[in-house]
Amino acid sequence: MKSDQKKVAGEISLSPNIFRFAVEQAATGIVIIKEGVVLYANPEACRIAGYDNPDEVKGTDVLGYIVKEDQEIVKSFILDVRESKKICFPVVFLKRGPERRTGP
């Protein structure tokens, strides 16, 4: 294997670690969901929702963090993402307690 190929192979093998670091350090809340269930929430997403530990939100219904008037929009968004129509939209998030937080 040529040295250039070795370099690229090494960079590719580091990619998951770089991606994880970037997501965990992001100044934006990032949540990965499947079938409406939170699989992962980065520290900023947890902070926005008022949680200290990502394990507190893992496995929960994503709609539980969305104000009722935005839940239909979010359901529609999830369906659109499955069909690759769009990937970002603003919502009002619920924070633990009565305070509201506005999304992106």
C-alpha positions as CSV (number, residue, x, y, z in Angstrom):
1,M,0.0,0.0,0.0
2,K,1.4,3.4,-0.9
3,S,1.9,6.0,1.8
4,D,-0.9,8.2,0.5
5,Q,-3.3,5.3,0.6
6,K,-2.2,4.5,4.2
7,K,-2.7,8.1,5.2
8,V,-6.3,8.1,3.7
9,A,-7.0,4.7,5.3
10,G,-5.9,6.1,8.7
11,E,-8.0,9.2,8.3
12,I,-11.1,7.1,7.4
13,S,-10.6,4.9,10.5
14,L,-10.5,8.0,12.7
15,S,-13.7,9.5,11.1
16,P,-16.1,8.0,13.7
17,N,-14.1,9.4,16.5
18,I,-13.8,12.8,14.9
19,F,-17.6,12.8,14.2
20,R,-18.4,11.8,17.8
21,F,-16.1,14.5,19.2
22,A,-17.6,17.1,16.9
23,V,-21.2,16.2,17.8
24,E,-20.4,16.0,21.5
25,Q,-18.7,19.4,21.4
26,A,-21.2,21.1,19.2
27,A,-22.8,24.4,20.3
28,T,-26.0,23.2,18.7
29,G,-28.3,20.5,20.2
30,I,-28.2,17.3,18.2
31,V,-30.7,14.5,18.7
32,I,-30.7,11.2,16.8
33,I,-34.0,9.5,16.7
34,K,-35.5,6.4,15.2
35,E,-39.2,5.7,15.0
36,G,-39.8,8.7,17.3
37,V,-37.5,7.4,20.0
38,V,-34.4,9.3,21.2
39,L,-31.3,7.1,20.5
40,Y,-28.8,9.8,21.3
41,A,-28.8,13.4,22.5
42,N,-25.6,15.5,22.7
43,P,-24.7,17.5,25.8
44,E,-26.1,20.7,24.3
45,A,-29.5,19.1,23.5
46,C,-29.6,17.9,27.0
47,R,-28.8,21.3,28.4
48,I,-31.5,22.9,26.2
49,A,-34.0,20.5,27.6
50,G,-32.8,20.9,31.2
51,Y,-31.1,17.5,31.6
52,D,-27.6,16.9,32.9
53,N,-27.2,13.3,31.7
54,P,-27.9,12.1,28.2
55,D,-29.0,8.7,29.6
56,E,-32.0,10.5,31.1
57,V,-33.4,11.2,27.5
58,K,-32.2,8.1,25.8
59,G,-35.0,5.7,24.9
60,T,-37.7,8.4,25.4
61,D,-40.4,9.7,23.0
62,V,-39.0,12.7,21.2
63,L,-42.4,14.3,21.2
64,G,-42.2,14.6,25.0
65,Y,-39.7,17.4,24.4
66,I,-41.8,19.3,22.0
67,V,-44.6,21.7,22.9
68,K,-48.1,20.4,22.0
69,E,-48.7,23.0,19.3
70,D,-45.5,21.9,17.4
71,Q,-46.0,18.1,17.8
72,E,-47.9,17.7,14.5
73,I,-45.2,19.7,12.7
74,V,-42.5,17.5,14.2
75,K,-44.4,14.3,13.2
76,S,-44.7,15.7,9.6
77,F,-41.0,16.6,9.7
78,I,-40.0,13.0,10.7
79,L,-42.0,11.6,7.8
80,D,-40.4,14.2,5.4
81,V,-36.9,13.2,6.6
82,R,-37.7,9.6,5.9
83,E,-38.5,10.7,2.3
84,S,-35.4,13.1,2.3
85,K,-37.4,16.2,1.7
86,K,-35.8,18.4,4.4
87,I,-33.5,18.2,7.4
88,C,-33.9,21.3,9.6
89,F,-36.8,23.3,11.1
90,P,-37.4,25.6,14.1
91,V,-39.5,24.4,17.0
92,V,-40.1,25.4,20.6
93,F,-38.6,22.9,23.0
94,L,-39.9,22.1,26.5
95,K,-37.4,22.5,29.3
96,R,-37.8,20.6,32.5
97,G,-40.2,22.9,34.5
98,P,-42.5,25.6,33.1
99,E,-39.9,27.5,31.0
100,R,-39.9,27.3,27.2
101,R,-36.9,27.3,25.0
102,T,-36.9,28.2,21.3
103,G,-35.1,25.9,18.9
104,P,-32.8,27.0,16.0
